[in-house]
Amino acid sequence: MSHRKRTLVIVSGVCLALLAGAALSSQPGRDGKRPRPDQRGIVKPTMADTLRGAMYADNWFVMYINGKPVAVDSIDFLPHNVVAVDLLPEYPMTIAVLAKDNADPATGCEYGNQIGDGGFILKFSDGTVTSAAWKAKCFHHGPIDRDTANPKVRSDAVPDNWFAVNFDDRDWTNAVEYPQDRIQPKEPFFQHDFKDAKWIWTGDLDLDNTVVFRHRVDRPGWKPKWTTTPGLSATDVPGLR
């Protein structure tokens, strides 16, 4: 082979190697390491950076993380369902959940004059689970004294900033854990991994109908591996708090 052809082969090989390296650098490696910055010096998050979250509420919930809406139960009553989402975590992580049992706002009853029960459970793939370490507060209670013949309710306004990171929940009581046979979840629950997560509510599973839960997850020393930040606002939507 001539010197000129040998030079062309070497140069072509180098170019191909560079192109292949550039393509590979945009993907997460098998060892879990993040890709190198692109030509602009930006490191973007990948799906390898996300968490998987699963939630089940009897009957409905909406969830915020660090003040941003991240999940809402698309079925407000029946059938019971599991909501599974991908989450890009940022620690410390403040989780706020507003959960509702099926109850008439005027009577606290369901199906006319029956008393229902609530329940909420959550598990994230980073090990975050519901437990008695969470804070909980009731904002709708009834029927008072379980009186279904002449039902009355007690209702308090949910604070506008109940989901905010800096919301003061220090005076709230801890959530109460309930055994699974007390909740009796339906089939979708058993199709998901809720190991180590506990069913929680307030101290009155039957009569407390609207409950807000809050919990903070700390990861000392945690830093994001990505350098991008969103230019949009997930809360700047008409009608969405």
VONU-67623 format. One record per atom (N, C-alpha, C, O): x, y, z. Coordinates in steps of 0.2 Angstrom, whole numbers, padded with zeros to 4 digits, always signed. Atoms other than C-alpha are relative to their C-alpha. Layout:
<nodes>
XYZ;...
</nodes>
This chain:
<nodes>
+0004-0006+0000;+0000+0000+0000;+0004+0006+0000;+0009+0007+0004;-0004-0006+0001;+0007+0017-0005;-0001+0004+0007;-0006+0003+0011;+0001-0004-0006;+0010+0030+0009;-0006+0004+0000;-0009+0006+0005;+0006-0004+0001;-0004+0041+0002;-0006-0004+0002;-0010-0001+0006;+0006+0004-0002;-0017+0027+0003;+0000-0001+0007;-0005-0001+0010;+0000+0002-0007;-0011+0022+0020;-0002+0006+0004;-0005+0005+0009;+0002-0006-0004;-0013+0040+0026;-0007+0002+0000;-0010+0003+0005;+0008-0001+0001;-0031+0041+0019;-0003-0005+0004;-0008-0003+0007;+0003+0005-0004;-0035+0025+0028;+0000+0002+0007;-0005+0002+0011;+0000-0002-0007;-0029+0032+0044;-0004+0005+0002;-0008+0005+0007;+0005-0006-0001;-0038+0048+0042;-0007-0002+0001;-0011+0001+0005;+0007+0002+0000;-0054+0040+0038;-0002-0004+0006;-0007-0003+0009;+0002+0004-0006;-0053+0028+0052;+0000+0005+0006;-0005+0004+0011;+0001-0005-0005;-0050+0043+0064;-0006+0003+0000;-0010+0004+0005;+0006-0003+0001;-0065+0052+0057;-0006-0004+0002;-0010-0002+0006;+0005+0004-0002;-0076+0037+0059;+0000-0001+0008;-0005-0002+0011;+0000+0001-0007;-0070+0034+0077;-0003+0006+0004;-0006+0006+0009;+0003-0006-0003;-0074+0052+0081;-0007+0001+0000;-0011+0003+0005;+0007+0000+0001;-0091+0051+0074;-0003-0005+0005;-0009-0004+0008;+0003+0005-0004;-0094+0035+0083;+0000+0002+0008;-0005+0001+0011;+0000-0003-0007;-0088+0043+0099;-0005+0005+0002;-0008+0005+0007;+0005-0006-0001;-0099+0058+0097;-0007-0003+0001;-0011-0001+0005;+0006+0004-0001;-0114+0046+0095;-0001-0003+0007;-0006-0002+0010;+0000+0003-0006;-0110+0036+0110;+0000+0005+0006;-0003+0003+0011;+0000-0004-0006;-0107+0051+0121;-0006+0003+0001;-0007+0006+0007;+0007-0002-0001;-0125+0056+0119;-0004-0004+0004;-0010-0003+0005;+0004+0005-0003;-0131+0040+0127;+0003-0002+0007;+0010-0001+0008;-0003+0002-0006;-0129+0034+0145;+0004-0006-0001;+0002-0011-0005;-0004+0006+0000;-0115+0021+0147;-0003-0006+0004;-0008-0005+0008;+0002+0006-0004;-0118+0003+0153;+0002+0001+0007;-0002-0002+0012;-0002+0000-0007;-0109+0008+0169;-0004+0006+0004;-0003+0007+0009;+0004-0005-0003;-0122+0022+0172;+0003+0007+0000;-0001+0011+0003;-0003-0006+0000;-0111+0036+0169;-0003+0005-0005;-0006+0002-0010;+0004-0004+0004;-0119+0051+0162;+0005+0002-0006;+0011+0002-0006;-0004-0002+0006;-0114+0057+0144;+0004+0007+0001;+0003+0011+0006;-0004-0006+0000;-0101+0071+0141;-0004+0006-0002;-0009+0005-0006;+0004-0005+0002;-0107+0088+0138;+0001+0001-0008;+0005-0002-0011;+0000-0001+0007;-0112+0092+0120;+0005+0006-0002;+0008+0009+0002;-0005-0005+0002;-0103+0105+0109;-0001+0007+0003;+0003+0011+0003;+0002-0006-0004;-0112+0119+0119;+0002+0000+0007;+0001+0004+0011;-0001+0001-0007;-0106+0112+0135;-0005-0002+0005;-0005-0001+0011;+0006+0002-0003;-0123+0106+0140;+0000-0007+0002;+0001-0011-0003;+0001+0007-0001;-0126+0090+0149;-0008-0001+0002;-0011+0003+0006;+0007+0001+0000;-0144+0084+0147;-0002-0006+0004;+0002-0011+0004;+0002+0006-0004;-0153+0072+0159;-0003-0005-0005;-0006-0003-0010;+0003+0006+0004;-0158+0055+0152;-0005-0004+0004;-0006-0002+0010;+0005+0005-0004;-0171+0042+0157;+0004-0004+0005;+0000-0006+0010;-0004+0004-0005;-0157+0034+0167;+0000+0004+0006;+0002+0002+0012;+0000-0004-0006;-0158+0049+0179;-0007+0001+0003;-0008+0003+0008;+0007+0000-0003;-0177+0047+0182;-0001-0005+0005;+0002-0010+0005;+0003+0005-0005;-0187+0038+0195;-0006-0002-0003;-0009+0001-0007;+0007+0003+0001;-0202+0027+0193;-0004+0001+0006;-0002-0002+0012;+0004+0000-0005;-0216+0031+0204;-0007-0003-0001;-0009-0003-0006;+0007+0003+0001;-0232+0022+0208;-0004+0002+0006;-0002+0002+0012;+0005-0002-0005;-0247+0028+0218;-0007-0003-0001;-0009-0004-0006;+0007+0003+0000;-0264+0021+0223;-0004+0004+0005;-0001+0004+0011;+0004-0003-0005;-0277+0031+0231;-0007-0003+0000;-0010-0004-0005;+0008+0001-0001;-0295+0027+0238;-0003+0006+0002;-0003+0007+0008;+0002+0001+0007;-0302+0036+0228;+0004+0004-0005;+0005+0002-0010;-0003-0004+0005;-0292+0050+0220;+0005+0004+0004;+0005+0005+0010;-0006-0004-0002;-0276+0061+0222;+0002+0005-0005;+0002+0003-0011;-0004-0004+0004;-0266+0075+0215;+0007+0001+0004;+0007+0002+0010;-0007-0001-0004;-0247+0076+0219;+0004+0005-0003;+0005+0006-0009;-0005-0005+0002;-0234+0090+0218;+0006-0002+0003;+0007-0005+0009;-0006+0001-0002;-0216+0088+0220;+0004+0007-0001;+0005+0010-0006;-0004-0007+0000;-0205+0104+0225;-0005+0005-0003;-0002+0009-0007;+0005-0006+0002;-0221+0115+0221;-0002-0001-0007;-0006+0003-0009;+0003+0000+0007;-0224+0108+0204;-0005-0006-0001;-0003-0012+0002;+0004+0005+0001;-0238+0097+0198;+0003-0006-0004;+0005-0004-0009;-0003+0005+0004;-0232+0080+0193;-0004-0006-0001;-0003-0010-0006;+0004+0006+0001;-0246+0067+0194;-0007+0002+0003;-0008+0005+0008;+0007+0000-0002;-0265+0067+0195;-0004-0006-0002;-0003-0009-0008;+0004+0006+0001;-0277+0052+0196;-0005+0002-0006;-0009+0007-0005;+0004-0001+0006;-0286+0052+0179;-0007-0003+0001;-0012-0001-0003;+0006+0003-0002;-0300+0042+0187;-0002+0002+0007;+0001+0001+0012;+0001-0003-0006;-0309+0051+0200;-0004-0004+0005;-0005-0002+0011;+0004+0004-0004;-0320+0037+0207;+0002-0007-0001;+0007-0010+0002;-0001+0007+0002;-0321+0019+0200;+0002-0001-0007;-0001+0003-0011;-0003+0005-0004;-0313+0008+0195;+0007+0003+0003;+0010+0007+0001;-0006-0002-0003;-0298+0009+0207;+0006-0001-0005;+0006-0006-0008;-0005+0001+0005;-0282+0011+0198;+0007+0002+0003;+0007+0006+0008;-0007-0003-0002;-0263+0014+0200;+0002+0005-0005;+0002+0004-0011;-0003-0005+0004;-0255+0029+0193;+0008-0001+0000;+0011+0000+0006;-0007+0001+0001;-0237+0026+0187;+0003+0006-0004;+0001+0007-0010;-0003-0005+0003;-0226+0040+0182;+0008+0000+0000;+0011-0003+0005;-0007-0001+0000;-0208+0044+0177;+0002+0007+0003;-0002+0012+0002;-0001-0006-0003;-0200+0058+0188;+0007+0002+0000;+0012-0003+0001;-0007-0002+0000;-0184+0068+0187;+0001+0003+0007;-0001+0009+0008;+0000-0002-0007;-0179+0070+0205;+0005+0006+0001;+0010+0006-0003;-0004-0005-0002;-0171+0085+0213;-0001+0000+0008;-0006+0001+0010;+0000+0000-0008;-0166+0084+0232;+0003+0006+0003;+0007+0009+0000;+0005+0003-0004;-0171+0089+0244;-0007+0000-0004;-0008+0005-0008;+0006+0001+0004;-0188+0083+0237;-0006+0001+0005;-0007-0003+0010;+0006-0001-0004;-0204+0090+0245;-0006-0003-0004;-0008+0000-0009;+0006+0003+0003;-0219+0079+0241;-0006+0002+0004;-0007+0002+0010;+0007-0002-0003;-0237+0085+0244;-0005-0003-0004;-0005-0003-0010;+0005+0004+0003;-0252+0075+0240;-0007+0002+0003;-0007+0002+0009;+0006-0001-0002;-0270+0080+0241;-0004-0006-0002;-0005-0008-0008;+0004+0006+0001;-0281+0064+0243;-0007+0001+0002;-0008+0004+0007;+0007+0000-0002;-0300+0062+0243;-0003-0007+0000;-0002-0011-0005;+0004+0006+0000;-0311+0047+0248;-0006+0003-0004;-0008+0009-0004;+0006-0001+0003;-0327+0046+0238;-0005+0002+0006;-0007-0002+0010;+0004-0002-0005;-0339+0057+0249;-0004+0006-0003;-0001+0010-0006;+0004-0006+0001;-0353+0069+0246;+0002+0006+0004;+0002+0005+0010;-0002-0005-0004;-0347+0086+0251;-0005+0003+0005;-0003+0005+0010;+0005-0002-0005;-0363+0090+0260;-0002-0005+0005;-0004-0003+0011;+0002+0005-0005;-0366+0074+0269;+0006-0005+0003;+0006-0007+0008;-0005+0004-0002;-0349+0065+0270;-0001-0008-0002;+0003-0012-0001;+0002+0007+0001;-0358+0049+0264;+0001-0002-0008;+0002+0003-0012;+0000+0002+0007;-0356+0039+0248;-0006-0005-0001;-0009-0008+0003;+0005+0004+0001;-0369+0029+0239;-0007+0001+0004;-0011-0003+0006;+0006-0002-0003;-0383+0039+0247;+0002+0001+0008;+0002+0007+0010;+0000-0001-0007;-0381+0035+0266;+0006-0005+0003;+0005-0007+0008;-0005+0004-0002;-0365+0024+0267;+0006+0004+0002;+0007+0009-0001;-0006-0003-0002;-0349+0028+0275;+0006-0004-0003;+0006-0011-0002;-0006+0003+0003;-0333+0024+0265;+0006+0000+0004;+0006+0002+0010;-0006-0001-0003;-0315+0024+0269;+0005+0002-0005;+0004+0000-0011;-0005-0002+0004;-0299+0031+0262;+0006-0004-0001;+0005-0010+0001;-0006+0004+0000;-0281+0026+0260;+0004+0002-0006;+0002+0004-0011;-0004-0002+0005;-0266+0031+0250;+0007-0004+0001;+0009-0005+0007;-0007+0003+0000;-0249+0022+0246;+0004+0002-0006;+0001+0004-0011;-0005-0002+0005;-0234+0027+0236;+0007-0003+0001;+0009-0005+0006;-0007+0003+0000;-0217+0020+0231;+0003+0003-0006;+0001+0003-0011;-0005-0002+0006;-0203+0028+0221;+0006-0005+0000;+0008-0008+0005;-0005+0005+0001;-0189+0018+0214;+0007+0002+0004;+0012-0002+0004;-0006-0002-0004;-0176+0028+0225;-0001-0002+0007;+0003-0001+0011;+0002+0002-0007;-0184+0020+0240;-0004+0004+0004;-0006+0002+0010;+0005-0004-0003;-0196+0033+0245;-0006-0003+0000;-0009-0006-0005;+0006+0003-0001;-0211+0026+0252;-0005+0003+0005;-0002+0007+0010;+0005-0003-0005;-0227+0031+0262;+0001-0004+0007;+0002-0010+0007;+0000+0003-0007;-0226+0028+0281;-0002+0005+0005;-0005+0011+0003;+0002-0004-0006;-0230+0036+0298;+0004+0006+0000;+0003+0011+0004;-0004-0006+0000;-0216+0048+0295;-0002+0006-0004;+0000+0012-0003;+0004-0005+0004;-0227+0058+0283;-0004+0004+0005;-0007+0002+0010;+0005-0005-0003;-0237+0073+0289;-0007-0001-0003;-0007-0002-0009;+0007+0001+0003;-0256+0072+0287;-0005+0005+0004;-0004+0006+0010;+0005-0004-0003;-0270+0084+0290;-0007-0001-0004;-0007-0001-0010;+0006+0001+0003;-0289+0082+0287;-0003+0007-0001;-0002+0012+0003;+0003-0006+0002;-0299+0096+0278;-0008-0001-0001;-0011+0004-0002;+0007+0002+0001;-0316+0087+0276;-0002-0006+0004;+0001-0011+0003;+0002+0006-0004;-0324+0076+0289;-0008-0001+0001;-0011+0004+0001;+0007+0001-0001;-0341+0068+0290;-0002-0007-0003;+0002-0011-0006;+0005-0003-0004;-0354+0062+0293;+0002+0000+0008;+0005-0005+0010;-0002-0001-0007;-0350+0069+0311;-0004-0006+0004;-0010-0007+0003;+0002+0005-0005;-0352+0055+0324;-0004-0006-0004;-0008-0010-0001;+0002+0005+0004;-0356+0043+0310;-0008+0000-0001;-0011-0005-0002;+0007+0000+0000;-0374+0049+0310;-0002+0001-0008;-0002+0006-0011;+0002+0000+0007;-0380+0044+0292;-0008+0002-0001;-0010+0004-0006;+0008-0002+0001;-0399+0048+0296;+0000+0008+0000;-0005+0010-0004;+0000-0008+0000;-0395+0067+0299;+0007+0002-0001;+0010+0005+0004;-0007-0001+0001;-0378+0069+0291;+0002+0007+0000;-0001+0011-0003;-0003-0006+0000;-0367+0084+0295;+0007-0001-0001;+0010-0006+0000;-0007+0000+0001;-0349+0088+0290;+0003+0006+0003;+0000+0011+0005;-0004-0005-0002;-0335+0098+0296;+0005+0001-0006;+0009-0003-0008;-0004-0001+0006;-0325+0107+0282;+0004+0006+0001;+0002+0011+0003;-0004-0006+0000;-0310+0118+0282;+0003+0001-0007;+0005-0004-0011;-0003-0002+0007;-0302+0127+0267;+0007-0003+0000;+0011-0002+0004;-0007+0002+0001;-0287+0119+0260;+0005+0006-0001;+0003+0010-0006;-0004-0006+0001;-0273+0132+0261;+0002+0001-0008;+0004-0004-0011;-0001-0001+0007;-0269+0140+0244;+0007-0003-0002;+0008-0006-0007;-0007+0002+0001;-0250+0135+0246;+0001-0007+0003;+0007-0008+0005;-0001+0006-0003;-0252+0118+0253;+0005-0005-0003;+0008-0009+0000;-0005+0004+0004;-0240+0111+0240;+0007+0003+0000;+0011+0000-0003;-0006-0004+0001;-0227+0124+0242;+0006-0003+0004;+0005-0006+0010;-0006+0002-0004;-0209+0119+0248;+0000+0003+0007;+0002+0000+0012;-0001-0003-0006;-0209+0132+0261;-0007+0000+0005;-0007+0004+0009;+0006+0000-0004;-0227+0128+0268;+0002-0003+0007;+0005-0008+0008;-0001+0002-0007;-0227+0126+0287;-0004-0005+0002;-0010-0004+0004;+0004+0006-0002;-0233+0109+0292;+0002-0002+0007;+0001-0008+0008;-0003+0003-0007;-0224+0108+0309;-0005-0002+0005;-0004-0006+0009;+0005+0002-0005;-0240+0108+0318;-0005-0006-0002;-0009-0008+0002;+0004+0005+0002;-0248+0094+0308;+0003-0007+0004;+0008-0007+0006;-0001+0007-0004;-0249+0076+0316;+0003-0004-0006;+0003-0003-0012;-0003+0005+0005;-0240+0061+0308;-0006-0004-0003;-0011-0005+0000;+0005+0005+0003;-0250+0050+0296;+0000-0006+0004;+0004-0008+0008;+0001+0006-0004;-0257+0034+0303;+0001-0006-0005;-0002-0005-0011;-0001+0006+0004;-0252+0017+0295;-0006-0005+0001;-0008-0006+0007;+0006+0005+0000;-0266+0004+0291;+0002-0006-0003;+0006-0006-0008;-0002+0006+0003;-0264-0014+0287;-0004-0001-0006;-0009+0002-0007;+0003+0000+0007;-0268-0019+0269;-0007-0003+0001;-0011-0001-0004;+0007+0003+0000;-0283-0030+0274;-0005+0005+0003;-0011+0004+0002;+0005-0005-0002;-0291-0014+0282;-0002+0004-0007;-0008+0007-0007;+0001-0004+0006;-0289-0005+0265;-0004-0004-0006;-0008-0002-0009;+0002+0004+0005;-0293-0020+0254;+0000+0003-0007;-0005+0004-0011;-0001-0003+0006;-0285-0013+0238;-0003-0005-0006;-0003-0011-0005;+0003+0004+0005;-0292-0019+0221;+0006-0003-0005;+0012-0001-0003;-0005+0004+0003;-0282-0030+0208;+0006+0005-0003;+0011+0002-0003;-0005-0003+0002;-0272-0016+0200;+0006+0001+0005;+0012+0002+0003;-0006-0001-0005;-0262-0014+0216;+0005-0005+0000;+0011-0004+0001;-0005+0006+0000;-0255-0031+0215;+0004-0001-0006;+0008-0006-0006;-0004+0000+0006;-0248-0028+0198;+0006+0004+0000;+0009+0005-0005;-0005-0004+0000;-0236-0016+0204;+0004-0001+0007;+0002-0005+0011;-0005+0001-0006;-0221-0015+0217;-0001+0005+0005;+0000+0011+0004;+0001-0005-0005;-0227-0007+0233;+0004-0003+0006;+0002-0001+0012;-0003+0003-0006;-0215-0017+0244;+0003+0005+0005;+0006+0010+0002;-0003-0005-0006;-0210-0008+0261;-0004+0006+0000;-0004+0010+0005;+0004-0005-0001;-0223+0005+0257;-0006-0001+0005;-0008-0007+0005;+0005+0001-0005;-0237+0008+0270;-0006+0004-0002;-0006+0009-0005;+0006-0003+0001;-0255+0012+0268;-0001+0006+0005;+0000+0004+0011;+0001-0005-0005;-0258+0029+0276;-0006+0004-0001;-0009+0004-0006;+0006-0004+0000;-0272+0041+0281;+0001+0004+0006;+0006+0004+0010;+0000-0003-0007;-0276+0052+0296;-0003-0005+0005;-0003-0011+0003;+0002+0005-0005;-0282+0044+0312;-0007-0003-0001;-0009-0007+0003;+0007+0002+0002;-0300+0042+0305;-0001-0002-0007;-0002+0002-0011;+0001+0003+0007;-0300+0031+0290;-0007+0001-0003;-0007+0002-0009;+0007+0000+0003;-0319+0031+0288;-0002+0007-0001;-0006+0008-0006;+0004-0006+0000;-0324+0049+0292;+0004+0006-0003;+0001+0011-0005;-0004-0005+0003;-0309+0060+0286;+0000-0001-0008;+0003-0006-0010;+0001+0001+0008;-0313+0062+0267;+0005+0004-0004;+0006+0001-0010;-0005-0003+0004;-0301+0075+0261;+0006+0001+0005;+0006+0004+0010;-0006+0000-0004;-0283+0074+0267;+0006+0002-0004;+0007+0001-0010;-0007-0002+0003;-0266+0082+0263;+0005-0003+0004;+0006-0003+0010;-0006+0003-0002;-0250+0073+0265;+0006+0004-0002;+0006+0007-0008;-0006-0004+0002;-0233+0081+0265;+0006-0004+0003;+0006-0007+0008;-0005+0004-0002;-0216+0073+0266;+0007+0003-0003;+0006+0005-0009;-0006-0003+0003;-0198+0079+0263;+0005-0006+0000;+0006-0009+0005;-0005+0005+0001;-0184+0067+0256;+0006+0004-0001;+0007+0008-0005;-0007-0003+0001;-0166+0073+0259;+0005-0005-0003;+0005-0011-0001;-0006+0004+0003;-0151+0066+0250;+0006+0005+0001;+0008+0008-0004;-0006-0004-0001;-0136+0075+0258;+0006-0001-0005;+0007-0006-0007;-0005+0001+0005;-0123+0079+0245;-0002-0001-0007;+0002-0001-0011;+0003+0001+0006;-0134+0076+0231;+0001+0006-0005;+0000+0011-0003;-0001-0005+0005;-0130+0086+0215;-0003-0003-0007;-0001-0009-0008;+0003+0003+0006;-0139+0084+0198;+0006-0001-0005;+0011+0003-0005;-0005+0001+0005;-0128+0077+0184;-0001+0003-0006;+0003+0003-0011;+0001-0004+0006;-0136+0088+0171;+0001+0007+0002;+0000+0009+0008;-0001-0007-0001;-0134+0106+0169;-0005+0004-0003;-0005+0011-0003;+0006-0004+0003;-0150+0111+0160;-0005+0002+0005;-0006-0002+0010;+0005-0002-0004;-0164+0120+0168;-0006+0002-0005;-0005+0005-0010;+0006-0001+0004;-0182+0122+0161;-0001+0008-0001;+0000+0012+0003;+0001-0006+0002;-0186+0138+0152;-0008+0002+0001;-0010+0007+0001;+0007-0001-0001;-0205+0135+0154;-0002-0001+0007;+0002-0003+0012;+0003+0001-0007;-0216+0135+0170;-0005-0005+0000;-0010-0004-0004;+0005+0005-0001;-0226+0120+0174;-0006+0002+0004;-0011-0001+0004;+0006-0003-0004;-0237+0130+0185;-0003+0006-0003;-0009+0008-0001;+0002-0006+0004;-0240+0144+0173;-0006-0002-0005;-0005-0001-0011;+0005+0003+0004;-0256+0136+0167;-0007+0003+0002;-0008+0002+0008;+0006-0002-0002;-0273+0144+0167;-0005-0005+0004;-0006-0010+0001;+0004+0005-0004;-0284+0136+0181;+0004-0005+0004;+0001-0009+0008;-0004+0005-0004;-0269+0126+0188;+0004+0004+0005;+0007+0009+0004;-0004-0003-0006;-0262+0131+0205;+0007-0002+0000;+0011+0000+0004;
</nodes>
